[in-house]
Amino acid sequence: AVKTRNITAAMQFYSLFDFEATHKFRAGPARAAWLQNGGPIVLELIEVPSYILQETEGHRKRALDLIKYPGVLGYNHVAFDVTDDVKKCGLSSLDAWIDTLNSKSLQMFGNTLRVAVKSRQQLIGREVYEITFICDADGSLIEFIFKTAQLKQEISSGWEPVDDITI
Protein backbone atom coordinates (compact mmCIF):
# COMPACT_ATOMS: atom_id res chain seq x y z
CA ALA A 1 0.00 0.00 0.00
CA VAL A 2 1.21 3.48 -0.87
CA LYS A 3 -0.06 6.63 0.84
CA THR A 4 -0.66 9.60 -1.46
CA ARG A 5 -1.96 13.16 -1.21
CA ASN A 6 -3.97 12.85 -4.44
CA ILE A 7 -5.31 9.43 -5.37
CA THR A 8 -6.36 10.56 -8.85
CA ALA A 9 -2.84 11.80 -9.67
CA ALA A 10 -1.35 8.62 -8.18
CA MET A 11 -3.65 6.43 -10.28
CA GLN A 12 -2.62 8.39 -13.37
CA PHE A 13 1.07 7.95 -12.49
CA TYR A 14 0.77 4.18 -12.04
CA SER A 15 -1.18 3.95 -15.30
CA LEU A 16 2.22 4.53 -16.96
CA PHE A 17 2.97 0.94 -15.89
CA ASP A 18 -0.42 -0.34 -17.09
CA PHE A 19 -1.98 -0.42 -13.61
CA GLU A 20 -5.74 0.06 -13.63
CA ALA A 21 -8.15 0.43 -10.73
CA THR A 22 -10.01 -2.81 -10.05
CA HIS A 23 -11.65 -1.62 -6.81
CA LYS A 24 -12.31 1.82 -5.32
CA PHE A 25 -13.40 2.04 -1.69
CA ARG A 26 -13.24 3.96 1.58
CA ALA A 27 -10.74 3.05 4.30
CA GLY A 28 -11.96 5.11 7.23
CA PRO A 29 -11.79 8.76 6.15
CA ALA A 30 -9.52 7.92 3.20
CA ARG A 31 -10.31 7.12 -0.40
CA ALA A 32 -8.49 3.95 -1.47
CA ALA A 33 -8.08 1.89 -4.61
CA TRP A 34 -6.61 -1.43 -5.64
CA LEU A 35 -4.69 -1.36 -8.90
CA GLN A 36 -3.56 -4.29 -11.04
CA ASN A 37 -1.74 -4.62 -14.35
CA GLY A 38 -2.78 -8.10 -15.42
CA GLY A 39 -0.62 -10.03 -12.97
CA PRO A 40 -1.08 -11.28 -9.43
CA ILE A 41 0.22 -8.06 -7.83
CA VAL A 42 -2.25 -5.69 -6.20
CA LEU A 43 -1.01 -2.19 -5.53
CA GLU A 44 -3.13 -0.36 -2.98
CA LEU A 45 -3.31 3.43 -2.96
CA ILE A 46 -4.55 5.31 0.10
CA GLU A 47 -5.28 9.03 -0.11
CA VAL A 48 -4.32 10.86 3.08
CA PRO A 49 -7.08 13.43 3.68
CA SER A 50 -5.86 17.05 3.53
CA TYR A 51 -6.93 17.76 7.13
CA ILE A 52 -4.58 14.98 8.28
CA LEU A 53 -1.71 16.12 6.01
CA GLN A 54 -1.95 19.68 7.33
CA GLU A 55 0.26 21.09 4.58
CA THR A 56 1.03 24.79 4.65
CA GLU A 57 1.06 27.11 1.64
CA GLY A 58 4.16 26.39 -0.44
CA HIS A 59 5.25 23.42 1.71
CA ARG A 60 3.93 20.18 0.27
CA LYS A 61 4.89 17.07 2.16
CA ARG A 62 6.73 14.31 0.33
CA ALA A 63 7.50 10.73 1.21
CA LEU A 64 10.64 10.34 3.32
CA ASP A 65 13.73 10.34 1.08
CA LEU A 66 14.96 6.83 1.84
CA ILE A 67 18.07 7.32 -0.30
CA LYS A 68 19.09 10.15 2.03
CA TYR A 69 18.05 8.26 5.20
CA PRO A 70 19.15 4.63 4.72
CA GLY A 71 18.90 3.86 8.45
CA VAL A 72 15.10 4.15 8.55
CA LEU A 73 13.49 0.81 9.35
CA GLY A 74 10.30 -0.61 7.88
CA TYR A 75 9.13 -0.88 4.32
CA ASN A 76 11.62 0.73 1.95
CA HIS A 77 10.29 0.51 -1.59
CA VAL A 78 8.32 -1.58 -4.03
CA ALA A 79 10.24 -3.45 -6.75
CA PHE A 80 8.97 -4.55 -10.14
CA ASP A 81 10.66 -7.03 -12.45
CA VAL A 82 10.04 -5.38 -15.82
CA THR A 83 12.06 -7.88 -17.89
CA ASP A 84 9.02 -9.05 -19.89
CA ASP A 85 7.80 -5.47 -20.43
CA VAL A 86 11.19 -4.31 -21.72
CA LYS A 87 11.40 -7.27 -24.10
CA LYS A 88 7.77 -6.78 -25.30
CA CYS A 89 8.76 -3.26 -26.32
CA GLY A 90 11.65 -4.70 -28.37
CA LEU A 91 14.19 -2.97 -26.15
CA SER A 92 17.43 -4.34 -24.75
CA SER A 93 18.11 -2.05 -21.79
CA LEU A 94 16.36 -0.59 -18.78
CA ASP A 95 17.51 2.92 -19.78
CA ALA A 96 15.75 2.58 -23.15
CA TRP A 97 12.57 1.45 -21.38
CA ILE A 98 12.78 4.39 -18.93
CA ASP A 99 13.23 6.74 -21.94
CA THR A 100 10.03 5.28 -23.43
CA LEU A 101 8.21 5.85 -20.13
CA ASN A 102 9.54 9.41 -19.98
CA SER A 103 8.12 10.10 -23.44
CA LYS A 104 4.78 8.59 -22.41
CA SER A 105 4.76 10.66 -19.19
CA LEU A 106 5.54 13.85 -21.12
CA GLN A 107 2.68 13.17 -23.52
CA MET A 108 0.18 12.25 -20.80
CA PHE A 109 1.13 14.64 -17.98
CA GLY A 110 3.75 17.11 -19.24
CA ASN A 111 6.30 15.75 -16.74
CA THR A 112 9.25 13.40 -16.88
CA LEU A 113 9.98 10.71 -14.31
CA ARG A 114 12.16 11.64 -11.35
CA VAL A 115 15.07 9.18 -11.31
CA ALA A 116 16.42 8.64 -7.78
CA VAL A 117 19.22 6.18 -8.68
CA LYS A 118 20.46 5.84 -12.26
CA SER A 119 20.60 2.43 -13.89
CA ARG A 120 23.42 0.13 -12.88
CA GLN A 121 24.22 -3.55 -13.13
CA GLN A 122 23.70 -5.84 -10.15
CA LEU A 123 24.69 -9.49 -9.79
CA ILE A 124 22.06 -11.40 -7.80
CA GLY A 125 22.90 -15.07 -7.59
CA ARG A 126 23.72 -16.13 -11.15
CA GLU A 127 21.50 -13.50 -12.72
CA VAL A 128 22.76 -10.16 -14.02
CA TYR A 129 20.22 -7.35 -13.68
CA GLU A 130 20.02 -3.70 -14.56
CA ILE A 131 18.32 -1.84 -11.73
CA THR A 132 17.12 1.72 -11.32
CA PHE A 133 15.00 3.61 -8.81
CA ILE A 134 12.45 6.31 -9.57
CA CYS A 135 10.10 8.31 -7.36
CA ASP A 136 6.34 8.34 -7.74
CA ALA A 137 4.30 11.56 -7.61
CA ASP A 138 4.67 11.78 -3.81
CA GLY A 139 8.35 10.76 -3.67
CA SER A 140 7.91 7.07 -2.77
CA LEU A 141 10.66 4.85 -4.18
CA ILE A 142 10.02 2.34 -6.96
CA GLU A 143 12.72 -0.07 -8.11
CA PHE A 144 12.73 -1.57 -11.59
CA ILE A 145 14.79 -4.66 -12.36
CA PHE A 146 15.59 -6.01 -15.82
CA LYS A 147 17.32 -9.39 -16.19
CA THR A 148 20.03 -9.08 -18.84
CA ALA A 149 21.91 -12.39 -18.47
CA GLN A 150 22.37 -15.57 -16.48
CA LEU A 151 25.86 -16.84 -15.70
CA LYS A 152 26.62 -20.53 -16.20
CA GLN A 153 28.71 -20.97 -13.09
CA GLU A 154 27.29 -21.14 -9.57
CA ILE A 155 27.85 -18.01 -7.52
CA SER A 156 28.13 -18.03 -3.73
CA SER A 157 25.68 -15.71 -2.04
CA GLY A 158 28.38 -14.45 0.32
CA TRP A 159 26.19 -15.26 3.30
CA GLU A 160 27.64 -17.62 5.85
CA PRO A 161 25.25 -20.26 7.13
CA VAL A 162 23.62 -19.05 10.33
CA ASP A 163 21.86 -21.49 12.64
CA ASP A 164 21.49 -19.40 15.79
CA ILE A 165 19.14 -16.65 14.63
CA THR A 166 17.01 -15.27 17.44
CA ILE A 167 13.83 -13.45 16.53
N, C-alpha and C positions, 0 to 999 in steps of 0.2 A: 504494500500500500504506500502511496506517495501523497503527502499533504501538499495542497496547492492553494494559492490565493484566489485563482480564477479557474474553475473547473472547465469552462468552455474553452479558454485559451489552452489549458493543459490537454484537453481532448484533441484540439486541433494540432498541437505539437506532436502528440503520439500518433496522430494519423499519418505523419511522415513515414512511420514504420509499419503502416497498414493496420494499426490497431483501430478497432471500431467498438463503440459502446454496445454491449449485449444486455446490460441491465443498468437502470438509473434508479436511485433510491435515496431515502433519507437515513442518515446515521446520527441520531440525536438531532442537534441543530444544523448539522452539516449536510450539504448535498454530496452524494457519492455516486460513483459509476464503476462498473466492471468493464474492462476493455479486453478484447482478444484479437489476435491476428491470424486465426486459422489453426493455431496449435493448442497445446494443452495449457499454456501459460495464461493466467488471469492477472492483469494489472489493475489494481484498485486505485482510484483517485478519490481523495477526500478534500473537499473545499473547506478551508478554515474560514468561518464567518468573520466579516470585517470587524465586528465588535470584539472578537477574541484577539484578532491580530493587533488591533490598536496601533496602526501605522500612523505616523505623523506626516504632514505635508512635506513632500520631497525626500522622505526617508522610508522607502519600501523595504520590507524585510526580505531576506533571501535565505535559502537553506544554508546551513553551516558549511563553510568551505573546508571539506574534509581533506583536500590536498594540503591546505595550510595547517590544519590541526590533525595530524595523523594519530595522535594519542587518544582521540575520542573513541569510547567504546560503543558497542551496539551496531545496528545495521549501518553499513558503509555505502553500498551502492548496489544497483541492479546490473546484471551482466547478461548480454544477449549474444549467442553464437549466431553470427550473420553469414556464415560460410555459404549456405545454400542461397541466400539472397544475393550475395555478391556474384556467385556463379550464374544465377538466373539472369542477372543483368549483363552477362558476358564480360565481366570485369575480372582482373587478376590481382587486384590489391585493395586493401581497406581504404587507402587514401583516395583511390578512384571512386569507390562507393560513397565515401563521405562527400567528395566533390559533387556527385550526382544528387545526394541529399541536400547539399547547400543550394544547388540550382533549384530544386523542387521547393525548398523553404523560401527562397527569394521570390519565386513565382507566386506561391500561395500566401505568404505573410509579409514579404518585403524585408525579411531578416535572414542572416546567415546563422549557422549553428555556432555555439560558443564552445570551442575545443579547449578542454582543461589540460589534457596530456596528449601530445602529438603521437602519431602512430610509431610503434617500435616493435621489434621482434621479441618473442618470449618463448623459451623452451619449457614445455610443460610435459613431463614424462618423455615420450618419444615424439610427441607432436610439436611442430613449429607453428606458432601463431603470430599474427600481427594483432596488436591490441591498441586501442585508443579510448580515451575518455572524453565525453562531452557533458555539458550541463543542460538540463531541461529549462523550461521557461522560468522556474523558480530557483534554479541553481543546484538542484539535486543531481548527483553524479550518475551517469550511465556509461557502462563499459561495453564496447563492442569487440568481439573476438572473431578472427577469420583464420581458419586453419589453412596454412600454405603448404605444409609438407609433413611427412611422417618418416622418421629415421628408422633404418633397418635394425640397428643395434639397440639392445636394452640400455636404458639409462637409469642409474640409481637416483632415487628421489632426494637423497641427501639427508633424509630423516633417519636417525638411529632408532631401532626398535625400542619402544618404551612400554614397560609392563607394570609400572607402578603409578599410573595416573590417578590422582585423587580429584573427584569432582565435588 
